[in-house]
């Protein structure tokens, strides 16, 4: 299940912070992303590799730098998966409510 890899990658607070920064729509170099994260550039790169493996970000070489771009489509797929689960649970709760209401009239 591809979604599991995405959620696992987003489960780390540092990686979630990186994705949040990238969600602004801008691209950043690894050096720019590592600023104010409390990690070295190498530490940021290690975390980015996890996000790359989950296909949440793309690393694009540009000259001497590497630009990091968010793969928005992957986040959209993960959101759709959660929305599907929400719909299923909403239906189950409605079914339970109907069952309880039907059963409350009977002795």
N, C-alpha and C positions, 0 to 999 in steps of 0.2 A: 504494500500500500504506500504509494508515493506521499500521501498526506502525512503519514507517520514520520517520515524523514524531515518534512518541513516543520512539523510541530516540535520534533526533537531539537532541530537546529534553533528554533525560536525559544526554546526552553531555558536557554542560558541568558542571564540578564545583560551581559556585555554584548552578545550577538543581537539581542533584541534592541538594544540601544543603537547599534550600528544600523540595523534595518530601519529603525525609526528615523534616524538622520537621513538615510537614503530615500525614505518615503516622501521627503519634501520635493522630490522630482529632480534634484540636482545630482550631478555626479561629483565624486570626490576622489582625490588621490589617496593612496593608503596612508601617506603622511598626514593629510588633512583629517582623515577619519580617526586616526589614532590620537589626535590632539584632544585633551580634556577627557580621555577615557580611562586614564590611570594605567595604561599599558604602553609598552614600547611598540615601535613600528613592527617588530618581529612578532610580538604578541598579538597585535591586530591582524597581521597576515595569517597567523595560525587560526584565529577565529574566522577569518574570511574564508579559509579553505573549507571549513565546515559548511559555511553558507553556500559556497560554490558546489560542494558535493550534493547539497540539497537542491541545487539549481535555483537558489533564491537570489544570488548575485552573479554578476559576470565581471571578470577581470579583463580589462582591455589595455594592452600595452600601447603607450603613446610616448614615443621618444624614450627618455630616461625614466619616466614615471609609469605607473600603472594606475589606470582610472577604474573605479568601482562603480558599477551601475546595478540598480535593483531590477530584478525580473518580476515586474508587476503581475504578469499573467499567472505566475506560480502562487502569489498571494491571493489572487482572485479565485483560483481553483481551491485553495485551502478554505477560503471564506465560503465558497459554494458548498463545500463538504459540510461545514458547520451548519449552514443554513438548512441543508437537507436533514441533518440530525434534529435541528430545532423543529422542523415541520413534523417529523415523525413523533417527537415527544409531545408536541401540541396536540396531535391527533390522538395519541394514547391518553392524554389527560382529558380530552373531550369525551372519549369513549368511557373512561372511568367515571367521569361526572354524570354522563347519561345513565350508566349502569346504576350508580348510587341513587340518582333521582328516581329511576324506575322502581328500584327496590324499596324505596322509603315509604311508598303507598301500601305495600303489602305487610300483613301482620307477621 
